[in-house]
Structure formats: C-alpha cells, structure tokens
Amino acid sequence: MLAGLKMNVALIAAVGIIITATITAPFTMMFGKHYEASKDFSCCKNDQLVLHHYYTVNVLWVTVADGYTEEETGKQAPGGCVIRCIY
C-alpha cells in the first residue's frame, strides 16, 4: 500500500513538473531561438540594404549558440548605400 502511494506521488510530481515546464517555457527563454532587437544593425551589401538580427539559442536557460541572421530588404540601388558592410 505504501509503495503504491509513493509511486502515485512521484508520478503526480513528475507530471506536474512537465506541465509547468511546458506552459512556462515560451515565456522564460528556456528553449529555442530568441531574437534581441537591441543588438540588430543594418548595412549595405552589394548595393542593397541588409538587416542583421541577433539571436541566441537556449537549452534550459543556457545559451548554446548565438549569431546574426541576414534579411535583405528592397531592391539594389547602385551607389545608393552609405554604410557598407565590412565583413
């Protein structure tokens, strides 16, 4: 009887932890790719404006990767760009 009760308590606790993690994960940067707009920048590459969006990839709140994604905007404008990408 006591062993069955302990097993039920352990099962309920495990399910509670899983449900809590599933509900709170999107709001706590616990898992997945997250963008930080404060570190974004733009520059011109091949006479076209390119936006660089900074992101981090987290697993259990630990950053395992980070970097920039590039997003090209508009059309090429020969000689129309002032700030050129250096890389």
N, C-alpha and C positions, 0 to 999 in steps of 0.2 A: 504494500500500500504506500509506504513512504517513498520507495524508489519511483513508483508511478507518479507521485505528486512532484518529486524533484524533476522528473523528465518533463512534466507539463509546465512547470515554472520555467525551466530552461527553454523550452520551445516557445512559450509566450514571450519571453525576454528577447530571444533571437528574432522573432517575427516583429516585435516592437522596434528593435534596432534597425532592421531592414526597412521597415515602413518609414521610420523617421528619417533615415538617410536618403531614401528615395524622394521624399517630399521636400527636404531642405536642400538637397544637392544643387538645384538650379539657382538658388539664391545665395549660396555661400562660396562659390568658386571652388567647389570640392573636386569636380571632374570636368574635363573638356577644355575647349578653346575659348578664351576670353579676350576681348579687344579692349585696349586702353586708349581712348581718344586723345588723352593729354599728350601722348608720345607720337602722334601722327605728324607727318610732314608731306610736303609736295615739292616737286621739282620737274624740270623738263628733260625728257629723254627722247632723242630723235625728233626734236621739234614738236613734241606732244606732252601735255601736262600729265604727270603720273602721280597718283596719291599713294602714299605708303602708310598702311595701317599696322600698328604694332599689336602683337598678340602674345599671350602666354598659354601654355598647355599645362594643366594641373591634374595631378592624381593625389587624392587625399590631401589637398591643400599644398602639396609640394610642387613647385614649378619644375617640370621635366624638360620643357623646350620653350623657346621664345624666338621671335623674329618679326619680319615685316612681310606683309602681302602687298602686291602691287596692283593698282587699279588704274587702267588708262582711261582718260576722260576726253571727250570731244574729238576733233579731227586734228591732223597735223597742220601746223601753221608755220611755214618756213620763216625763220627769223623772228617769230613772234614770242619766243620764250626768253625770259630774262634770267631766271635762276636755273642753271643747268645741274643735272645730277653728276656727281663727281666720281662715283664708283664705276 
